[in-house]
Amino acid sequence: MSDTNEGGSQRRVSEAASGAREARAEAELRQEIVDTALEMERLGINQGTSGNVSARWRDGLLITPSGVPCAALTRDRIVWMPLDVREDDPLFEADRPSSEWRFHRDILRARPDVSAVVHTHSNAATALAIHGRGIPAHHYMVAAAGGNSIRCAQYATFGSQALSDHALEALRDRLACLLAHHGVIALGRDLARTLWLANEVEVLAKQYLLACQLGEPPLLSDAQMDEVIEKFKGYGLRK
């Protein structure tokens, strides 16, 4: 065998191995999305076909499908879509991504620091969002969302571009927000951290609602929260 033929053969073997590794990685990420959706339901922060999950993959994203309950989810039903996808893209004729695909796409396009998005309809956080209220600095753990408050985005119809635009504004320099009359969005570097944050937002909302029963709660100052935010730069969920 000539050196040229041998080199070509080695390249093909290397390319095949690389392709196999990538296929395994994609299958694992698809399964992690399914597992995240199931865990959301187990935690009680989501139910039925509400809520959705996405993760960055290659030059696009993998996202839960529309109208499929968690119990029926499989990794093969997770939908891949490019970050430059448009509503008239042919993929919508075959696979139906979550109706909230716009804000998933727009967040991942606008936030290179983010690789996962979790959207829930958790009860306490949604109760606050119905009143158009965010979560102020009643507890230092509010800083886990990146600032001294968790904002509430303005209302817009689900699945609309307006909702995506409002969410992006509320998520400016934040990792979580509420959506008026709707629910919660949490962001993160990976699905495990993002799910943790989505659940933490619900815990914080419950605490705030309970504290409000005794009157308007005292809040931590901006200076106190800035100190916590600085400490949180080295803080996070350990796998």
C-alpha positions, 0 to 999 in steps of 0.5 A: 500500500502506498503512503498516499493510500495509507494516509487516506485510509487513516483519515477515513478511520479517524473521521468515522471515529469522530463521527461516532463520538459526535453521534454518541454525544448528541444521543446523550444530550438528547437523553439529558433533555428528556431526563430534565423534562421528567425531573421538572415534573417530579419536582412539581415545577411543571406538568403535562405538556407545559414548559420546555427544555433546550440545549445548544448543539453544534450550530443550533439547538435541541429542543423538546417537541410541541404537545408531547407530555413528559411521559411520552418523551424519548430522545428521538422526539427531541427536535434539532433546529438551526439558530437562524431558523425561521417560521417558514422553515421546512422542518416545521412541516415534519417536526414540531418544536415547542411553541416557545422555540422563538425565545429559546432560539433568541436567547441562545443567539444573544447569550454565548455564555448560555448553553441550556434553557429551561422554561416552567410554569411553577406555581408560586413563581407564576402567582407572582408573575400574574401580578406582574411582580418579580422576586426582590432581594428578600434572600441572598439566594436571589443572587443565584440568578445573577443580580439583586432581583429576578425581574418579571417580563411584560406579558405577550402571547405565548410563542410570539416574537413579542414574548421573546423580546420581552424575555430577552430584556428581563434576562439582561445580565440575569440567568432567570426571569418571570414571565407575566401571566405565564411562568419562569425562564432559567438559563445556564451553562448546562442542563443540570445547573439550569434545572437547579436554578429553575427550581431555586426560583420556585423556592424563592418565590414560595419564601417571598409569598410566605414572608409577604403574609407577615407584611412587606418583607425587609430587603437586602441592600444593593451593597449587601447583594453586590457582596453576595454576587461577588462571592457567587462567582465561585459558587455553583452546583457541583456535579 
